[in-house]
């Protein structure tokens, strides 16, 4: 199923902003010799590539199921989001750290502070606008949940990935500002290089957080507790159903859930009752939870299910 347009809009906004900012930062960093500015330029360049990878992931995740991928390609989005986290760590944090260490070992003066300040101020405006778009979209989907709870429960990595990236970008700009101010007014010769190392640390922490969340999605997360509870309630509301032996769900994409249910039917139920119940229940589940694209219902006596479960545990 397609990813909502809001998520794509967030990515395009961040892509446009980061591409413009990266070019400006590289020009300013090369002209003035600021290590922090060059680190910020690398940061923006990596972010631009990351947004491109997220768009690639969205496009590939929309491909229909085929013989090789019977459940579709929805999890490709999770894979590319994980790649984004690796790139932030490997390229963004790694190059920023190298740039900072290099300047610490061979310091050279920063020139034209006014140019750096102007570029950083413009970058804050662009990054702030992109961050606001991402934050509004995140608020729209998180409902009343707290920030970290919403990130952990989110099944759409595009929104929180861009929000994390933009937040890291804002913090990096602040670090670059502080480094330049300390260099110019306090005459701390190593401040600019230290700011580059701080930017590296910010990117590393961002990458670790994103990797942790996307890894969980990539290895298969269940549907929300409210969805599972709703499915169970629908099943138990059927007159012919005596018990729900087992209910398992798995996200194959942000809006693509598989539900597998084992039901114990009343001993008095005939084949026609069971067929009608299964058909009706499958329709109710899909109507009640549009993100559920596939429902598999198994008919099994409770005692037989428990016997098999006990054997699997041994």
Residue, then its C-alpha position, 0 to 999 in steps of 0.5 A: x500500500x502506498x505511503x501517505x503523501x505527507x511523508x513524501x512531502x517531508x522528504x522533498x522539503x528536506x531534500x531541496x533545503x539540504x541540496x541548496x545548503x550543501x553547495x553554499x556551505x562547501x563554497x563558504x568552507x573552502x573560501x574561509x578555511x573553516x573546519x566546522x563549516x566544511x563538516x557542516x557541508x559534508x553533513x548537508x551533502x550526506x543528508x541530501x543523499x539520505x533523502x534520495x535513498x528514502x525516496x528510492x525506498x518508498x518507490x521500491x516498496x510500492x512494487x506489487x507482490x510477485x513469485x519471489x516476494x509473495x508478501x510484496x516489497x514493503x520492507x525495502x523501505x525499512x532497509x533503505x532507512x537502515x542504510x541511511x543510518x549507516x551513511x550518517x554514521x560512516x560518512x557524516x560522523x566519520x568525515x566530520x571527525x577526520x576533519x576536526x582531528x586534521x585541523x587540530x594537528x595542523x591548525x590554520x586560521x579562519x578568515x572572513x567570519x562574516x561569510x561563515x556567519x551569513x551562511x550559517x544564518x541562512x542554513x538555520x532558516x532553511x533547516x528550520x523550515x524543513x524541521x518545522x515541516x517534519x515536526x508538524x507531520x510527526x505531530x500529526x501521526x503521533x497523536x497524544x503519545x510522547x515523543x520517544x514513545x511515538x518514535x518507538x511505535x512508529x512503523x513509518x521510518x520516513x517521518x522520524x528519520x527526517x525529523x532526526x536528521x533535521x534536529x541533528x542539523x540544527x544542533x550542528x549549526x549551533x555547534x559551528x556557530x559557537x566554534x566560530x565565535x570562540x575562535x574570533x572573539x576568545x581567540x581559542x585556536x582549536x575551537x573551530x576544530x573542536x566544533x567539527x568533532x562535536x558535529x561528528x558526535x551529534x551525527x554519531x548519536x543520531x545514527x545510532x538512534x536511527x539504526x536502533x529503531x529501523x533495525x527493529x522494523x527490519x526484523x519484523x515488528x507486530x501491529x500495535x496493541x490496540x490493533x491486536x486487541x481489536x482483532x481478538x475482540x472481533x474474533x471472539x464476537x463470532x458466535x461459532x468461535x470458542x477461543x482464540x488459540x493464537x494471534x500473530x501480526x507482522x508489519x511488512x511496511x508502514x501500512x501493510x500488515x499480515x495477521x495470522x489467527x488460530x481459532x477454536x470453533x464450537x464443537x457444534x459448528x458445521x463446515x458451513x458455519x465455519x466457512x461463513x465465519x471465516x469469510x465474515x471475520x476476514x472482511x470485518x478485520x480488513x474493513x476495521x483495520x485498512x492497514x491489514x492487507x492479508x488475513x490467514x485464519x487457521x481452524x484448530x481445536x484448542x487442545x491440539x494447538x496446545x499440544x503442538x505449542x508444548x512440543x515446539x517449546x521442547 
